[in-house]
């Protein structure tokens, strides 16, 4: 049950990162919240395998901080990367025949 709650917390932090940081027009609606959900769940499970108590406070802190940080970094890096790739694709498609090899 706690895994469900930590995954929900990761999704909420991902939503906060999506709407608080610039560049949200360059990626889908669910990408950043999905990253937050996945990171929170993976960190939680990893820490429980390492023996951290599921009812302890530090496992919650570590899981949610990791989800928030990774969500924010993903939101900050995906946007500019997508803009660069889109601009390169536009340039390649705007010059017909330039990329074709005979």
Backbone torsions as a table, in degrees:
resi	resn	phi	psi	omega
1	UNK	NA	-37.5	-179.6
2	UNK	-66.0	-33.1	177.4
3	UNK	-61.9	-38.2	176.8
4	UNK	-63.1	-42.6	-179.0
5	UNK	-68.5	-39.8	179.3
6	UNK	-69.7	-34.8	176.5
7	UNK	-66.1	-40.1	176.3
8	UNK	-63.9	-39.9	176.2
9	UNK	-62.6	-40.2	176.6
10	UNK	-63.9	-38.7	177.7
11	UNK	-65.6	-40.0	178.8
12	UNK	-66.2	-41.0	176.9
13	UNK	-65.8	-36.5	175.5
14	UNK	-64.5	-40.8	175.9
15	UNK	-63.1	-41.8	178.6
16	UNK	-62.4	-41.8	178.9
17	UNK	-65.8	-39.5	-179.5
18	UNK	-61.1	-44.7	-174.9
19	UNK	-90.0	-16.0	-179.3
20	UNK	-90.8	-23.6	-174.8
21	UNK	-105.8	153.2	-178.2
22	UNK	-72.9	162.0	174.4
23	UNK	92.4	16.2	-177.0
24	UNK	-70.6	-13.8	178.1
25	UNK	-77.1	-8.4	-175.7
26	UNK	-98.6	-0.6	176.5
27	UNK	-143.2	165.7	-175.1
28	UNK	-68.6	166.6	-176.5
29	UNK	-66.0	-36.5	-172.5
30	UNK	-97.7	-5.0	-173.3
31	UNK	-64.1	-54.7	-176.2
32	UNK	-67.2	-43.7	174.5
33	UNK	-61.6	-34.6	177.6
34	UNK	-66.7	-38.5	176.9
35	UNK	-63.6	-44.1	177.9
36	UNK	-61.7	-40.9	178.6
37	UNK	-63.9	-47.3	-178.0
38	UNK	-64.5	-43.2	-178.8
39	UNK	-65.0	-44.3	179.4
40	UNK	-60.5	-44.0	-178.7
41	UNK	-67.5	-43.5	-178.7
42	UNK	-66.6	-42.4	178.7
43	UNK	-64.8	-42.3	179.2
44	UNK	-59.9	-49.8	-178.8
45	UNK	-64.5	-42.0	178.2
46	UNK	-60.1	-42.4	-179.7
47	UNK	-70.7	-33.5	175.9
48	UNK	-68.5	-36.1	175.8
49	UNK	-65.7	-29.5	177.2
50	UNK	-79.6	-3.5	175.1
51	UNK	100.8	6.3	177.3
52	UNK	-69.4	139.3	-179.3
53	UNK	-71.9	132.5	-178.0
54	UNK	-69.7	-19.7	178.5
55	UNK	-98.2	8.2	177.1
56	UNK	-84.5	159.1	-177.8
57	UNK	-78.5	-31.3	-174.1
58	UNK	-71.1	-28.3	177.6
59	UNK	-67.6	-35.4	176.2
60	UNK	-67.1	-46.0	-179.4
61	UNK	-61.4	-49.0	-178.0
62	UNK	-62.7	-43.5	-178.6
63	UNK	-65.9	-45.5	-176.3
64	UNK	-75.5	-34.7	175.9
65	UNK	-65.6	-43.6	177.8
66	UNK	-61.1	-42.4	178.9
67	UNK	-63.4	-43.1	179.7
68	UNK	-65.8	-43.5	-178.7
69	UNK	-66.9	-47.0	-178.7
70	UNK	-66.7	-37.7	176.7
71	UNK	-62.6	-44.3	179.3
72	UNK	-64.3	-44.4	178.9
73	UNK	-63.7	-41.2	178.4
74	UNK	-63.1	-43.3	179.4
75	UNK	-63.9	-36.2	-179.0
76	UNK	-75.6	-31.7	-175.6
77	UNK	-94.8	-28.2	-178.6
78	UNK	-69.6	-40.8	-178.1
79	UNK	-58.2	-58.4	179.4
80	UNK	-62.5	-36.6	178.2
81	UNK	-63.7	-42.7	178.7
82	UNK	-64.9	-40.1	178.4
83	UNK	-63.5	-41.3	177.6
84	UNK	-63.6	-45.6	-179.6
85	UNK	-66.9	-37.7	177.4
86	UNK	-65.8	-40.6	178.7
87	UNK	-65.5	-40.8	178.1
88	UNK	-65.3	-40.5	177.5
89	UNK	-65.5	-41.0	178.3
90	UNK	-61.8	-44.2	178.7
91	UNK	-61.7	-40.5	179.9
92	UNK	-67.7	-39.6	-178.9
93	UNK	-79.1	-23.4	-178.0
94	UNK	-74.9	-19.3	179.2
95	UNK	-111.2	87.1	-177.8
96	UNK	-66.2	136.6	178.6
97	UNK	88.1	-15.7	-178.3
98	UNK	-71.7	-32.3	-178.4
99	UNK	-93.3	-9.8	-178.5
100	UNK	-80.3	140.6	178.6
101	UNK	-112.4	138.0	-176.6
102	UNK	-85.7	NA	NA
